[in-house]
Structures are given as structure tokens and as C-alpha cells.
Amino acid sequence: MGRNKNPHAQALGSLGGEARKRNLSSDEMAAIAKKGGKARAAKLTAAERRRIAMLGVAARRQKRKERT
């Protein structure tokens, strides 16, 4: 059974994130995103990483197919 999140707290957190984003340079935002990507990858199983990679391959193939 999952926990119910407080919608008011979520809204306030979102506002704080938006305010922080306005004060960061693009390099700082990229560094933060890089940390998040590494953390996400660390908790994925090999099968999940493979599934995500295959979705990317399929999307790139579809994009190439649409251009021609």
C-alpha cells in the first residue's frame, strides 16, 4: 500500500524548484541532471537498462525512417 502525498506540500515543493531553477546557470542545471541520471542508473537492473536502451534504439530508427 503506497503513501498518499500531500498535494499542498507537492505544490510548494514545485514552486521552490522553479525558483531555484531561475537562479542556476545552464552548466549548474546540467550538473544536477547528471547526478540524477547516475542515481537512476545505479538502481536499475541490467534487464531494465537493456529495455530502456532498446526503446531508444527503436525511437532513433523510427526518426530516421520518417526523415526519408
HTML snippet that shows the backbone in 3Dmol.js (N, CA, C, O; Angstrom):
<script src="https://3Dmol.org/build/3Dmol-min.js"></script>
<div id="view" style="width:600px;height:400px;position:relative"></div>
<script>
const pdb = `
ATOM      1  N   MET A   1       0.839  -1.174   0.000  1.00  0.00           N
ATOM      2  CA  MET A   1       0.000   0.000   0.000  1.00  0.00           C
ATOM      3  C   MET A   1       0.889   1.243   0.000  1.00  0.00           C
ATOM      4  O   MET A   1       1.749   1.380   0.870  1.00  0.00           O
ATOM      5  N   GLY A   2       0.696   2.153  -0.962  1.00  0.00           N
ATOM      6  CA  GLY A   2       1.515   3.353  -1.079  1.00  0.00           C
ATOM      7  C   GLY A   2       1.040   4.465  -0.164  1.00  0.00           C
ATOM      8  O   GLY A   2      -0.112   4.503   0.267  1.00  0.00           O
ATOM      9  N   ARG A   3       1.947   5.350   0.112  1.00  0.00           N
ATOM     10  CA  ARG A   3       1.607   6.519   0.939  1.00  0.00           C
ATOM     11  C   ARG A   3       0.928   7.559   0.080  1.00  0.00           C
ATOM     12  O   ARG A   3       1.288   7.747  -1.082  1.00  0.00           O
ATOM     13  N   ASN A   4      -0.060   8.238   0.652  1.00  0.00           N
ATOM     14  CA  ASN A   4      -0.697   9.351  -0.038  1.00  0.00           C
ATOM     15  C   ASN A   4       0.127  10.602   0.212  1.00  0.00           C
ATOM     16  O   ASN A   4       0.488  10.896   1.351  1.00  0.00           O
ATOM     17  N   LYS A   5       0.423  11.335  -0.847  1.00  0.00           N
ATOM     18  CA  LYS A   5       1.218  12.546  -0.714  1.00  0.00           C
ATOM     19  C   LYS A   5       0.306  13.747  -0.521  1.00  0.00           C
ATOM     20  O   LYS A   5      -0.798  13.800  -1.064  1.00  0.00           O
ATOM     21  N   ASN A   6       0.774  14.694   0.248  1.00  0.00           N
ATOM     22  CA  ASN A   6       0.022  15.915   0.495  1.00  0.00           C
ATOM     23  C   ASN A   6       0.123  16.809  -0.743  1.00  0.00           C
ATOM     24  O   ASN A   6       1.221  17.245  -1.089  1.00  0.00           O
ATOM     25  N   PRO A   7      -1.000  17.094  -1.420  1.00  0.00           N
ATOM     26  CA  PRO A   7      -0.933  17.895  -2.641  1.00  0.00           C
ATOM     27  C   PRO A   7      -0.449  19.325  -2.394  1.00  0.00           C
ATOM     28  O   PRO A   7       0.157  19.939  -3.272  1.00  0.00           O
ATOM     29  N   HIS A   8      -0.718  19.850  -1.204  1.00  0.00           N
ATOM     30  CA  HIS A   8      -0.269  21.207  -0.882  1.00  0.00           C
ATOM     31  C   HIS A   8       1.256  21.241  -0.744  1.00  0.00           C
ATOM     32  O   HIS A   8       1.909  22.182  -1.196  1.00  0.00           O
ATOM     33  N   ALA A   9       1.805  20.216  -0.122  1.00  0.00           N
ATOM     34  CA  ALA A   9       3.260  20.133   0.012  1.00  0.00           C
ATOM     35  C   ALA A   9       3.914  19.953  -1.353  1.00  0.00           C
ATOM     36  O   ALA A   9       4.987  20.501  -1.608  1.00  0.00           O
ATOM     37  N   GLN A  10       3.274  19.191  -2.224  1.00  0.00           N
ATOM     38  CA  GLN A  10       3.819  18.997  -3.562  1.00  0.00           C
ATOM     39  C   GLN A  10       3.851  20.321  -4.331  1.00  0.00           C
ATOM     40  O   GLN A  10       4.823  20.615  -5.027  1.00  0.00           O
ATOM     41  N   ALA A  11       2.799  21.107  -4.204  1.00  0.00           N
ATOM     42  CA  ALA A  11       2.740  22.391  -4.900  1.00  0.00           C
ATOM     43  C   ALA A  11       3.820  23.339  -4.391  1.00  0.00           C
ATOM     44  O   ALA A  11       4.466  24.030  -5.179  1.00  0.00           O
ATOM     45  N   LEU A  12       4.014  23.373  -3.078  1.00  0.00           N
ATOM     46  CA  LEU A  12       5.050  24.241  -2.523  1.00  0.00           C
ATOM     47  C   LEU A  12       6.439  23.789  -2.954  1.00  0.00           C
ATOM     48  O   LEU A  12       7.301  24.617  -3.249  1.00  0.00           O
ATOM     49  N   GLY A  13       6.656  22.493  -2.990  1.00  0.00           N
ATOM     50  CA  GLY A  13       7.940  21.970  -3.442  1.00  0.00           C
ATOM     51  C   GLY A  13       8.218  22.327  -4.885  1.00  0.00           C
ATOM     52  O   GLY A  13       9.352  22.639  -5.250  1.00  0.00           O
ATOM     53  N   SER A  14       7.187  22.282  -5.700  1.00  0.00           N
ATOM     54  CA  SER A  14       7.333  22.643  -7.109  1.00  0.00           C
ATOM     55  C   SER A  14       7.714  24.111  -7.258  1.00  0.00           C
ATOM     56  O   SER A  14       8.563  24.460  -8.079  1.00  0.00           O
ATOM     57  N   LEU A  15       7.084  24.962  -6.463  1.00  0.00           N
ATOM     58  CA  LEU A  15       7.416  26.389  -6.517  1.00  0.00           C
ATOM     59  C   LEU A  15       8.869  26.622  -6.120  1.00  0.00           C
ATOM     60  O   LEU A  15       9.563  27.430  -6.737  1.00  0.00           O
ATOM     61  N   GLY A  16       9.321  25.927  -5.108  1.00  0.00           N
ATOM     62  CA  GLY A  16      10.707  26.063  -4.673  1.00  0.00           C
ATOM     63  C   GLY A  16      11.678  25.622  -5.747  1.00  0.00           C
ATOM     64  O   GLY A  16      12.715  26.251  -5.959  1.00  0.00           O
ATOM     65  N   GLY A  17      11.337  24.533  -6.425  1.00  0.00           N
ATOM     66  CA  GLY A  17      12.181  24.042  -7.506  1.00  0.00           C
ATOM     67  C   GLY A  17      12.255  25.019  -8.663  1.00  0.00           C
ATOM     68  O   GLY A  17      13.317  25.216  -9.252  1.00  0.00           O
ATOM     69  N   GLU A  18      11.130  25.628  -8.985  1.00  0.00           N
ATOM     70  CA  GLU A  18      11.105  26.616 -10.074  1.00  0.00           C
ATOM     71  C   GLU A  18      11.943  27.839  -9.704  1.00  0.00           C
ATOM     72  O   GLU A  18      12.663  28.375 -10.546  1.00  0.00           O
ATOM     73  N   ALA A  19      11.850  28.283  -8.444  1.00  0.00           N
ATOM     74  CA  ALA A  19      12.626  29.443  -8.001  1.00  0.00           C
ATOM     75  C   ALA A  19      14.122  29.136  -8.066  1.00  0.00           C
ATOM     76  O   ALA A  19      14.921  29.980  -8.472  1.00  0.00           O
ATOM     77  N   ARG A  20      14.486  27.927  -7.664  1.00  0.00           N
ATOM     78  CA  ARG A  20      15.899  27.547  -7.693  1.00  0.00           C
ATOM     79  C   ARG A  20      16.395  27.491  -9.137  1.00  0.00           C
ATOM     80  O   ARG A  20      17.509  27.920  -9.436  1.00  0.00           O
ATOM     81  N   LYS A  21      15.566  26.963 -10.019  1.00  0.00           N
ATOM     82  CA  LYS A  21      15.949  26.818 -11.423  1.00  0.00           C
ATOM     83  C   LYS A  21      16.266  28.176 -12.057  1.00  0.00           C
ATOM     84  O   LYS A  21      17.182  28.286 -12.872  1.00  0.00           O
ATOM     85  N   ARG A  22      15.514  29.196 -11.682  1.00  0.00           N
ATOM     86  CA  ARG A  22      15.743  30.525 -12.250  1.00  0.00           C
ATOM     87  C   ARG A  22      17.105  31.086 -11.849  1.00  0.00           C
ATOM     88  O   ARG A  22      17.664  31.915 -12.567  1.00  0.00           O
ATOM     89  N   ASN A  23      17.645  30.647 -10.712  1.00  0.00           N
ATOM     90  CA  ASN A  23      18.907  31.176 -10.215  1.00  0.00           C
ATOM     91  C   ASN A  23      20.119  30.351 -10.629  1.00  0.00           C
ATOM     92  O   ASN A  23      21.244  30.700 -10.272  1.00  0.00           O
ATOM     93  N   LEU A  24      19.922  29.276 -11.365  1.00  0.00           N
ATOM     94  CA  LEU A  24      21.028  28.407 -11.768  1.00  0.00           C
ATOM     95  C   LEU A  24      21.417  28.657 -13.222  1.00  0.00           C
ATOM     96  O   LEU A  24      20.576  28.963 -14.067  1.00  0.00           O
ATOM     97  N   SER A  25      22.712  28.518 -13.487  1.00  0.00           N
ATOM     98  CA  SER A  25      23.174  28.606 -14.876  1.00  0.00           C
ATOM     99  C   SER A  25      22.880  27.281 -15.571  1.00  0.00           C
ATOM    100  O   SER A  25      22.545  26.299 -14.910  1.00  0.00           O
ATOM    101  N   SER A  26      23.001  27.244 -16.877  1.00  0.00           N
ATOM    102  CA  SER A  26      22.739  26.008 -17.607  1.00  0.00           C
ATOM    103  C   SER A  26      23.770  24.930 -17.255  1.00  0.00           C
ATOM    104  O   SER A  26      23.444  23.743 -17.253  1.00  0.00           O
ATOM    105  N   ASP A  27      24.997  25.331 -16.960  1.00  0.00           N
ATOM    106  CA  ASP A  27      26.015  24.358 -16.556  1.00  0.00           C
ATOM    107  C   ASP A  27      25.671  23.736 -15.205  1.00  0.00           C
ATOM    108  O   ASP A  27      25.860  22.536 -15.003  1.00  0.00           O
ATOM    109  N   GLU A  28      25.164  24.554 -14.281  1.00  0.00           N
ATOM    110  CA  GLU A  28      24.789  24.043 -12.965  1.00  0.00           C
ATOM    111  C   GLU A  28      23.590  23.098 -13.072  1.00  0.00           C
ATOM    112  O   GLU A  28      23.544  22.068 -12.399  1.00  0.00           O
ATOM    113  N   MET A  29      22.628  23.452 -13.915  1.00  0.00           N
ATOM    114  CA  MET A  29      21.468  22.572 -14.108  1.00  0.00           C
ATOM    115  C   MET A  29      21.898  21.248 -14.735  1.00  0.00           C
ATOM    116  O   MET A  29      21.384  20.190 -14.373  1.00  0.00           O
ATOM    117  N   ALA A  30      22.840  21.307 -15.674  1.00  0.00           N
ATOM    118  CA  ALA A  30      23.323  20.090 -16.317  1.00  0.00           C
ATOM    119  C   ALA A  30      24.027  19.192 -15.310  1.00  0.00           C
ATOM    120  O   ALA A  30      23.884  17.970 -15.359  1.00  0.00           O
ATOM    121  N   ALA A  31      24.789  19.791 -14.394  1.00  0.00           N
ATOM    122  CA  ALA A  31      25.489  19.007 -13.378  1.00  0.00           C
ATOM    123  C   ALA A  31      24.499  18.310 -12.446  1.00  0.00           C
ATOM    124  O   ALA A  31      24.704  17.159 -12.063  1.00  0.00           O
ATOM    125  N   ILE A  32      23.433  19.007 -12.088  1.00  0.00           N
ATOM    126  CA  ILE A  32      22.411  18.414 -11.223  1.00  0.00           C
ATOM    127  C   ILE A  32      21.703  17.272 -11.952  1.00  0.00           C
ATOM    128  O   ILE A  32      21.463  16.215 -11.369  1.00  0.00           O
ATOM    129  N   ALA A  33      21.373  17.483 -13.223  1.00  0.00           N
ATOM    130  CA  ALA A  33      20.703  16.450 -14.015  1.00  0.00           C
ATOM    131  C   ALA A  33      21.603  15.227 -14.167  1.00  0.00           C
ATOM    132  O   ALA A  33      21.124  14.093 -14.149  1.00  0.00           O
ATOM    133  N   LYS A  34      22.889  15.456 -14.316  1.00  0.00           N
ATOM    134  CA  LYS A  34      23.843  14.358 -14.460  1.00  0.00           C
ATOM    135  C   LYS A  34      23.852  13.487 -13.203  1.00  0.00           C
ATOM    136  O   LYS A  34      23.903  12.260 -13.291  1.00  0.00           O
ATOM    137  N   LYS A  35      23.802  14.130 -12.035  1.00  0.00           N
ATOM    138  CA  LYS A  35      23.754  13.377 -10.775  1.00  0.00           C
ATOM    139  C   LYS A  35      22.489  12.534 -10.708  1.00  0.00           C
ATOM    140  O   LYS A  35      22.527  11.382 -10.277  1.00  0.00           O
ATOM    141  N   GLY A  36      21.367  13.110 -11.133  1.00  0.00           N
ATOM    142  CA  GLY A  36      20.105  12.377 -11.108  1.00  0.00           C
ATOM    143  C   GLY A  36      20.133  11.185 -12.039  1.00  0.00           C
ATOM    144  O   GLY A  36      19.633  10.113 -11.695  1.00  0.00           O
ATOM    145  N   GLY A  37      20.714  11.362 -13.216  1.00  0.00           N
ATOM    146  CA  GLY A  37      20.814  10.260 -14.165  1.00  0.00           C
ATOM    147  C   GLY A  37      21.664   9.124 -13.635  1.00  0.00           C
ATOM    148  O   GLY A  37      21.330   7.951 -13.807  1.00  0.00           O
ATOM    149  N   LYS A  38      22.763   9.477 -12.990  1.00  0.00           N
ATOM    150  CA  LYS A  38      23.632   8.441 -12.423  1.00  0.00           C
ATOM    151  C   LYS A  38      22.930   7.695 -11.295  1.00  0.00           C
ATOM    152  O   LYS A  38      23.054   6.475 -11.182  1.00  0.00           O
ATOM    153  N   ALA A  39      22.189   8.430 -10.456  1.00  0.00           N
ATOM    154  CA  ALA A  39      21.470   7.795  -9.352  1.00  0.00           C
ATOM    155  C   ALA A  39      20.399   6.851  -9.888  1.00  0.00           C
ATOM    156  O   ALA A  39      20.207   5.758  -9.356  1.00  0.00           O
ATOM    157  N   ARG A  40      19.705   7.274 -10.938  1.00  0.00           N
ATOM    158  CA  ARG A  40      18.659   6.432 -11.534  1.00  0.00           C
ATOM    159  C   ARG A  40      19.271   5.173 -12.128  1.00  0.00           C
ATOM    160  O   ARG A  40      18.744   4.076 -11.943  1.00  0.00           O
ATOM    161  N   ALA A  41      20.375   5.327 -12.838  1.00  0.00           N
ATOM    162  CA  ALA A  41      21.024   4.181 -13.480  1.00  0.00           C
ATOM    163  C   ALA A  41      21.540   3.191 -12.440  1.00  0.00           C
ATOM    164  O   ALA A  41      21.526   1.982 -12.671  1.00  0.00           O
ATOM    165  N   ALA A  42      21.993   3.699 -11.297  1.00  0.00           N
ATOM    166  CA  ALA A  42      22.550   2.828 -10.266  1.00  0.00           C
ATOM    167  C   ALA A  42      21.501   1.891  -9.687  1.00  0.00           C
ATOM    168  O   ALA A  42      21.834   0.786  -9.259  1.00  0.00           O
ATOM    169  N   LYS A  43      20.239   2.310  -9.666  1.00  0.00           N
ATOM    170  CA  LYS A  43      19.220   1.456  -9.057  1.00  0.00           C
ATOM    171  C   LYS A  43      18.494   0.561 -10.071  1.00  0.00           C
ATOM    172  O   LYS A  43      17.675  -0.269  -9.677  1.00  0.00           O
ATOM    173  N   LEU A  44      18.785   0.718 -11.373  1.00  0.00           N
ATOM    174  CA  LEU A  44      18.142  -0.116 -12.382  1.00  0.00           C
ATOM    175  C   LEU A  44      18.838  -1.472 -12.487  1.00  0.00           C
ATOM    176  O   LEU A  44      20.047  -1.586 -12.289  1.00  0.00           O
ATOM    177  N   THR A  45      18.053  -2.484 -12.801  1.00  0.00           N
ATOM    178  CA  THR A  45      18.639  -3.798 -13.052  1.00  0.00           C
ATOM    179  C   THR A  45      19.169  -3.823 -14.482  1.00  0.00           C
ATOM    180  O   THR A  45      18.858  -2.940 -15.282  1.00  0.00           O
ATOM    181  N   ALA A  46      19.955  -4.821 -14.794  1.00  0.00           N
ATOM    182  CA  ALA A  46      20.504  -4.952 -16.146  1.00  0.00           C
ATOM    183  C   ALA A  46      19.372  -5.093 -17.166  1.00  0.00           C
ATOM    184  O   ALA A  46      19.455  -4.536 -18.261  1.00  0.00           O
ATOM    185  N   ALA A  47      18.334  -5.823 -16.821  1.00  0.00           N
ATOM    186  CA  ALA A  47      17.209  -6.013 -17.738  1.00  0.00           C
ATOM    187  C   ALA A  47      16.486  -4.687 -17.996  1.00  0.00           C
ATOM    188  O   ALA A  47      16.083  -4.405 -19.125  1.00  0.00           O
ATOM    189  N   GLU A  48      16.326  -3.885 -16.954  1.00  0.00           N
ATOM    190  CA  GLU A  48      15.664  -2.586 -17.121  1.00  0.00           C
ATOM    191  C   GLU A  48      16.506  -1.650 -17.984  1.00  0.00           C
ATOM    192  O   GLU A  48      15.975  -0.939 -18.836  1.00  0.00           O
ATOM    193  N   ARG A  49      17.827  -1.653 -17.759  1.00  0.00           N
ATOM    194  CA  ARG A  49      18.717  -0.820 -18.579  1.00  0.00           C
ATOM    195  C   ARG A  49      18.638  -1.246 -20.045  1.00  0.00           C
ATOM    196  O   ARG A  49      18.611  -0.404 -20.943  1.00  0.00           O
ATOM    197  N   ARG A  50      18.602  -2.541 -20.277  1.00  0.00           N
ATOM    198  CA  ARG A  50      18.522  -3.049 -21.652  1.00  0.00           C
ATOM    199  C   ARG A  50      17.202  -2.629 -22.302  1.00  0.00           C
ATOM    200  O   ARG A  50      17.186  -2.210 -23.460  1.00  0.00           O
ATOM    201  N   ARG A  51      16.104  -2.739 -21.564  1.00  0.00           N
ATOM    202  CA  ARG A  51      14.791  -2.367 -22.105  1.00  0.00           C
ATOM    203  C   ARG A  51      14.773  -0.888 -22.481  1.00  0.00           C
ATOM    204  O   ARG A  51      14.260  -0.526 -23.540  1.00  0.00           O
ATOM    205  N   ILE A  52      15.329  -0.027 -21.622  1.00  0.00           N
ATOM    206  CA  ILE A  52      15.375   1.408 -21.896  1.00  0.00           C
ATOM    207  C   ILE A  52      16.249   1.691 -23.115  1.00  0.00           C
ATOM    208  O   ILE A  52      15.900   2.525 -23.951  1.00  0.00           O
ATOM    209  N   ALA A  53      17.377   1.005 -23.216  1.00  0.00           N
ATOM    210  CA  ALA A  53      18.272   1.192 -24.361  1.00  0.00           C
ATOM    211  C   ALA A  53      17.589   0.772 -25.657  1.00  0.00           C
ATOM    212  O   ALA A  53      17.726   1.441 -26.681  1.00  0.00           O
ATOM    213  N   MET A  54      16.860  -0.328 -25.612  1.00  0.00           N
ATOM    214  CA  MET A  54      16.176  -0.800 -26.810  1.00  0.00           C
ATOM    215  C   MET A  54      15.063   0.163 -27.229  1.00  0.00           C
ATOM    216  O   MET A  54      14.809   0.322 -28.423  1.00  0.00           O
ATOM    217  N   LEU A  55      14.402   0.802 -26.273  1.00  0.00           N
ATOM    218  CA  LEU A  55      13.397   1.808 -26.608  1.00  0.00           C
ATOM    219  C   LEU A  55      14.046   2.990 -27.325  1.00  0.00           C
ATOM    220  O   LEU A  55      13.476   3.542 -28.266  1.00  0.00           O
ATOM    221  N   GLY A  56      15.239   3.373 -26.874  1.00  0.00           N
ATOM    222  CA  GLY A  56      15.970   4.454 -27.526  1.00  0.00           C
ATOM    223  C   GLY A  56      16.364   4.097 -28.948  1.00  0.00           C
ATOM    224  O   GLY A  56      16.255   4.922 -29.855  1.00  0.00           O
ATOM    225  N   VAL A  57      16.819   2.875 -29.138  1.00  0.00           N
ATOM    226  CA  VAL A  57      17.194   2.412 -30.476  1.00  0.00           C
ATOM    227  C   VAL A  57      15.981   2.454 -31.395  1.00  0.00           C
ATOM    228  O   VAL A  57      16.074   2.924 -32.529  1.00  0.00           O
ATOM    229  N   ALA A  58      14.850   1.966 -30.912  1.00  0.00           N
ATOM    230  CA  ALA A  58      13.631   1.949 -31.728  1.00  0.00           C
ATOM    231  C   ALA A  58      13.192   3.373 -32.083  1.00  0.00           C
ATOM    232  O   ALA A  58      12.753   3.626 -33.204  1.00  0.00           O
ATOM    233  N   ALA A  59      13.309   4.292 -31.136  1.00  0.00           N
ATOM    234  CA  ALA A  59      12.919   5.679 -31.396  1.00  0.00           C
ATOM    235  C   ALA A  59      13.823   6.315 -32.445  1.00  0.00           C
ATOM    236  O   ALA A  59      13.348   7.041 -33.318  1.00  0.00           O
ATOM    237  N   ARG A  60      15.133   6.043 -32.362  1.00  0.00           N
ATOM    238  CA  ARG A  60      16.059   6.599 -33.349  1.00  0.00           C
ATOM    239  C   ARG A  60      15.793   6.017 -34.733  1.00  0.00           C
ATOM    240  O   ARG A  60      15.847   6.742 -35.727  1.00  0.00           O
ATOM    241  N   ARG A  61      15.507   4.722 -34.810  1.00  0.00           N
ATOM    242  CA  ARG A  61      15.194   4.100 -36.102  1.00  0.00           C
ATOM    243  C   ARG A  61      13.927   4.715 -36.698  1.00  0.00           C
ATOM    244  O   ARG A  61      13.871   5.001 -37.894  1.00  0.00           O
ATOM    245  N   GLN A  62      12.926   4.913 -35.866  1.00  0.00           N
ATOM    246  CA  GLN A  62      11.676   5.488 -36.343  1.00  0.00           C
ATOM    247  C   GLN A  62      11.900   6.903 -36.848  1.00  0.00           C
ATOM    248  O   GLN A  62      11.334   7.295 -37.868  1.00  0.00           O
ATOM    249  N   LYS A  63      12.723   7.673 -36.144  1.00  0.00           N
ATOM    250  CA  LYS A  63      13.013   9.043 -36.543  1.00  0.00           C
ATOM    251  C   LYS A  63      13.725   9.068 -37.890  1.00  0.00           C
ATOM    252  O   LYS A  63      13.408   9.887 -38.752  1.00  0.00           O
ATOM    253  N   ARG A  64      14.698   8.158 -38.070  1.00  0.00           N
ATOM    254  CA  ARG A  64      15.414   8.078 -39.348  1.00  0.00           C
ATOM    255  C   ARG A  64      14.464   7.672 -40.472  1.00  0.00           C
ATOM    256  O   ARG A  64      14.551   8.188 -41.586  1.00  0.00           O
ATOM    257  N   LYS A  65      13.562   6.747 -40.171  1.00  0.00           N
ATOM    258  CA  LYS A  65      12.613   6.255 -41.162  1.00  0.00           C
ATOM    259  C   LYS A  65      11.679   7.385 -41.612  1.00  0.00           C
ATOM    260  O   LYS A  65      11.336   7.468 -42.791  1.00  0.00           O
ATOM    261  N   GLU A  66      11.270   8.248 -40.689  1.00  0.00           N
ATOM    262  CA  GLU A  66      10.372   9.342 -41.011  1.00  0.00           C
ATOM    263  C   GLU A  66      11.055  10.413 -41.867  1.00  0.00           C
ATOM    264  O   GLU A  66      10.394  11.082 -42.662  1.00  0.00           O
ATOM    265  N   ARG A  67      12.382  10.580 -41.709  1.00  0.00           N
ATOM    266  CA  ARG A  67      13.111  11.586 -42.491  1.00  0.00           C
ATOM    267  C   ARG A  67      13.255  11.198 -43.953  1.00  0.00           C
ATOM    268  O   ARG A  67      13.345  12.070 -44.816  1.00  0.00           O
ATOM    269  N   THR A  68      13.278   9.922 -44.240  1.00  0.00           N
ATOM    270  CA  THR A  68      13.499   9.500 -45.630  1.00  0.00           C
ATOM    271  C   THR A  68      12.223   9.360 -46.410  1.00  0.00           C
ATOM    272  O   THR A  68      12.255   9.013 -47.590  1.00  0.00           O
TER     273      THR A  68
END
`;
const viewer = $3Dmol.createViewer("view");
viewer.addModel(pdb, "pdb");
viewer.setStyle({}, {cartoon: {color: "spectrum"}});
viewer.zoomTo();
viewer.render();
</script>
